[in-house]
Amino acid sequence: MAGETAIVMEAADNVATVMRDIEPHTEVELPIAGDKLSVYVRERIRFGHKFAIRDIKKGDRIVKYGEPIGIATQDIRAGQHVHIHNLESARGRGDKQPPG
């Protein structure tokens, strides 16, 4: 993993985690389950944050490390930042669970 810009841990993930800051309009190549996926990052993503690796519809689960971590509160395009402005966490909440 050394030197990678972002990582995807499981093929089911729909977000990548950034290993170093990424500037807008950057093409990022991601190794996923033996394949490579190229994603155009649309905005600045800071270290440790996430971006969508494919389009995600409002209400869809956000999946990281093979596990649902929340629900999209709006449509998210591939390459967009995924954070509290477009993700509602379902983890640690007793009142909501991710769908499915």
C-alpha positions as CSV (number, residue, x, y, z in Angstrom):
1,M,0.0,0.0,0.0
2,A,3.0,2.3,0.3
3,G,2.8,5.2,-2.1
4,E,-0.9,4.7,-3.0
5,T,-3.1,7.8,-3.3
6,A,-6.2,6.0,-2.1
7,I,-7.3,2.5,-1.1
8,V,-10.4,0.3,-1.5
9,M,-10.3,-2.6,0.8
10,E,-13.2,-4.7,-0.5
11,A,-14.8,-5.1,-4.0
12,A,-18.2,-4.3,-2.5
13,D,-17.0,-0.8,-1.4
14,N,-18.4,2.2,-3.1
15,V,-15.9,4.7,-1.6
16,A,-12.1,4.9,-1.4
17,T,-10.1,6.2,1.5
18,V,-7.5,8.8,0.7
19,M,-3.9,8.1,1.8
20,R,-2.7,11.7,1.0
21,D,-4.4,14.9,0.0
22,I,-5.8,14.8,-3.6
23,E,-6.4,18.0,-5.6
24,P,-9.4,18.6,-7.8
25,H,-9.3,17.3,-11.4
26,T,-7.0,14.4,-10.5
27,E,-7.3,11.0,-12.1
28,V,-6.7,8.2,-9.4
29,E,-6.1,4.6,-10.3
30,L,-7.4,2.2,-7.7
31,P,-6.5,-1.5,-7.5
32,I,-9.7,-3.5,-6.6
33,A,-9.8,-7.2,-6.3
34,G,-7.1,-7.7,-9.0
35,D,-8.6,-5.2,-11.4
36,K,-7.9,-1.5,-11.7
37,L,-10.5,1.3,-11.6
38,S,-9.7,4.9,-12.7
39,V,-11.7,7.6,-11.0
40,Y,-11.7,11.3,-11.8
41,V,-11.6,13.2,-8.5
42,R,-13.8,16.3,-8.8
43,E,-12.9,18.2,-5.6
44,R,-10.1,18.4,-3.0
45,I,-10.1,15.4,-0.7
46,R,-8.0,15.5,2.4
47,F,-6.0,12.7,3.9
48,G,-8.2,10.1,5.6
49,H,-11.4,11.3,4.0
50,K,-13.5,9.3,1.4
51,F,-14.6,9.8,-2.2
52,A,-17.2,7.9,-4.2
53,I,-15.7,5.4,-6.7
54,R,-19.0,5.0,-8.6
55,D,-22.2,7.0,-8.6
56,I,-24.3,6.6,-5.5
57,K,-28.0,7.4,-5.4
58,K,-29.7,9.2,-2.5
59,G,-30.8,6.5,0.0
60,D,-28.1,4.0,-1.1
61,R,-25.8,2.5,1.5
62,I,-22.3,3.9,1.7
63,V,-20.0,0.8,1.9
64,K,-16.4,1.0,3.3
65,Y,-14.2,-2.0,4.2
66,G,-17.1,-4.2,3.0
67,E,-19.5,-2.9,5.6
68,P,-22.3,-0.3,5.4
69,I,-21.2,2.9,7.3
70,G,-24.3,5.0,6.5
71,I,-26.7,6.2,3.9
72,A,-26.3,8.8,1.1
73,T,-28.5,11.9,1.9
74,Q,-28.2,13.0,-1.7
75,D,-27.0,11.7,-5.1
76,I,-23.2,11.5,-5.1
77,R,-21.2,11.3,-8.3
78,A,-18.1,9.2,-8.7
79,G,-15.1,11.3,-7.6
80,Q,-17.1,13.5,-5.1
81,H,-16.1,13.8,-1.5
82,V,-18.2,11.6,0.8
83,H,-18.5,13.0,4.4
84,I,-21.1,14.4,6.8
85,H,-22.6,16.8,4.1
86,N,-23.9,13.9,2.0
87,L,-23.7,10.9,4.4
88,E,-25.9,10.0,7.4
89,S,-24.2,7.6,9.7
90,A,-26.1,4.7,10.9
91,R,-23.3,3.3,13.0
92,G,-23.7,3.6,16.8
93,R,-27.3,4.8,16.5
94,G,-30.1,2.9,18.2
95,D,-32.8,4.6,16.2
96,K,-31.6,3.7,12.6
97,Q,-30.0,0.8,10.8
98,P,-28.7,0.8,7.3
99,P,-31.1,-0.8,4.8
100,G,-30.5,-4.3,3.7
